[in-house]
Amino acid sequence: MVEEGSVGAGEDLGPEELEAALHQVAAWAASYRRTVASLPVLARVQPGAVRDALPHEPPPHGDSVERWLEDLDRIILPGITHWHHPGFLAYFGITGSGPGILAETITAALNVNGMLWKTCPALTELEQVMVGWYARALGLPGDWFGMITDTASTSTLVALTAAREAAGVDVREEGLSGIRPLVLYCSEEAHSSVEKAAVVLGLGRRYVRRIPTDERFRMKADALDHALREDRHEGRLPFAVVATVGTTSATAVDPVPAIVEVCRRHGVWLHVDAAYAGSAAVAEEFRWALDGCQEADSLVANPHKWLFTPIDCSVLFTARPEAFRRAFSLVPEYLRTDVTGVVDLMDYSFQLGRRFRALKLWFVFRHFGLEGLKEAVRRHVRLARTFASRVDEHPAFERLAPVPFSVVCFRVRPPGVNDETALERFNLALLERVNARGEAYLSHTKLKGKVCLRVAVGNLATRERHLERTFELLCEEAGLQ
Ligand SMILES: Cc1ncc(COP(=O)(O)O)c(C=O)c1O
């Protein structure tokens, strides 16, 4: 017989044990946050090291929290690349935050599933209110419908499914066979998630038109117009355009107002991928980035990219929720309810189960307030621009793109290294050496065929000294003064 409040076979942690364990985990999390800057930012484990340190079989009997935490430190921590490290400057340097950690803990404690309003009214309604807060914070229409998904990849897939439904082809009932090829448009700089959505939707990658960009990596609206005309002329069915606000490589902003015009002229859906840069619009001076987006049919922005919300949290807005309902609503008997006048979020997406992600967005807004969010975004942009100035001032550095937000694309051109192949080899090797030092982690991309290194500021702990040190490391490893 197991006493109430103690661990027994088949029993959960009792409330007292849970409380004690939460204190231990709280101490662990605080200590991690305190010391993360002294750890090597990029994991140094060899492939397979974590797997090989773990038993092949699950344990026959449970053991204690202390043992799990010991193994966490011994086995897992060395295999962590520290996204929380202030020197994490790769991809889009994202950051969680204290309020996000607190909300994730409560989310797990509640463990609710908001598939229907009835299965968690508070989740559904808080999610609707948070979508409205986020829209207003960015200067987008506050009455847009929206939902929170896991990632921008999911948000874009869901939006493009609704766009296809709105195009008047009955793929939902009839499938794709026998219909004209549907064509999707995005710039050559658009994220791979757009093309992946086309794969999942069964459109085929060859029907994704990658529209050329100008010298600042922005989609050419006239080339888009031309491509749409050509496809129509040849009997294909253009159905959606994806414009990007903050491209993944150079953070370029497509000319959305001109793209809106083209979409209107051709009667196609406009989805805006503002996964990274959308959140910059919390600060008034970056509102320009969303010019024209008020006219879009749908838009995704990720609080987990640049709004200090722990991954995962992506917000999908739409002016046309009825298209989403038509595409997705399918209610079996066991999910039917008698509640009317409410939103059942399962009707607007393919997923049924729904985490309580709105809670962390709420806590983030409550901790920072709009003014705090603006300040953090501004600080990141200032840091990136200071880094860009150093790049511009050094004769052996070359900047390869404008810096509208918090990402700097550049390469090093040491004396005597001139041809493109040698420059590419040099910069990729330099990247490896800098990353191996453990103090900073940078990633790379290609712009118009040129390899470039990227410094992406997005972490709340990143300060001037971290970027100064990163510049020093680049100089040291490149053999420059
Ligand atoms: C512009 C853009 N869109 C979409 C994505 C995909 O984001 P997620 O990881 O949330 O699917 C990214 C990722 O970096 C991105 O940069």
The ligand as an ORCA input file, in Angstrom:
! r2SCAN-3c Opt
* xyz 0 1
  C      11.280     34.142    -43.147
  C      11.073     32.819    -42.466
  N       9.917     32.165    -42.632
  C       9.686     30.983    -42.052
  C      10.632     30.375    -41.258
  C      10.326     29.057    -40.627
  O      10.104     29.250    -39.278
  P       9.625     28.078    -38.323
  O      10.875     27.448    -37.788
  O       8.817     28.757    -37.269
  O       8.831     27.122    -39.139
  C      11.848     31.025    -41.042
  C      12.875     30.413    -40.194
  O      13.911     30.962    -39.917
  C      12.071     32.264    -41.669
  O      13.247     32.894    -41.543
*
